[in-house]
Amino acid sequence: MSNALARIESTAVIPFDDVARMGQVMAQSKLFGIQNEQQAVALMLLCQSENLHPATAMRDYHLIQGRPALKADAMLARFQAAGGKVKWSCYTDERVEGIFSHPSGDTITIEWTPQRVAKAGIKNDMHGKYPRQMLKARCISEGIRAIYPGVLSGMYAPEEIQDITAPAEAPSPAAALTRTDQ
């Protein structure tokens, strides 16, 4: 196996009309948190651009605040398929620590604790309900981004997206022209 990012190769590009029909079914199913057909189709086209079957979008991505986010388990699966390894040296509700390595990268130890979550200002109810799993997800996204970022294709983890606030809208050029200073 090469160090290249392993993909499940799609033998044919699925025509847009077929992707649109799949998107309609996915959105109507309400199974994947997709709010509308446009969101489903956009994620499906993203997957198809990565030589993945469009339905993979529903398994591997969340849409959070209108942004696609790669699920932590999908990140880890891609990392491992590309030759990466992780060893969990601690996995409790109070501390999760993983040692990440990749043949073309380095080795790094990443640790997340509830104190680090608080210091980062992360306010997510899931950290209270499932602390160990949320700490693990933080370790995965940070470790993979540090060792082999190509596996993420510029995607964020859902937990990272939740922390992004929408930028304030700039006034339109027309509004700036009509404004009068007093």
PESULTA-V701670 format. One line per field, one symbol per residue. phi: phi as a letter, one per 20 degrees, with the letter a starting at -180 (. if undefined). psi: psi as a letter, one per 20 degrees, with the letter a starting at -180 (. if undefined). burial: b if it has 24 or more other C-alpha atoms within 12 Angstrom, else e. Layout:
BEGIN
phi = ???
psi = ???
burial = ???
END
This chain:
BEGIN
phi = .fffffcefefbfegggfffffffffffflfdmfebfffffffffgfffemdfgfggfedcddclmdfcffgffgffffffenfccceebbcfeacccddbbgecbcbddcccgffffffmedcgffffcgfffffffffffffffebfffelmfdegffffeedfffffffgffffefded
psi = priqopqopphqppqghggggghgggghhjhjjphrhggggghhhgghhjkqphihhhhiqqopkjqpppqghhggggghhjjqqppoipnriipppqopqqhjcapqpppprhhhgghikonphhhhhmgghhhghggggggghhgmhhhikjqrqhhghhipqpqqpqqqhghhhiqpq.
burial = eeeebebeeeeeeeeeeebbebbbbbbeeeebebbbbebbbbbbbbbbeeebbbbbbbbbbbbbeebbbbbbbbbbbbbbebbbbbbbeebeeebbbbbbbbeeeeebbbbbbbeebeeeebeeeebeeebbbbbbbbbbbbbbbbbbbebbeebbbbbbbbeeeeeeeeeeeeeeeeeeee
END
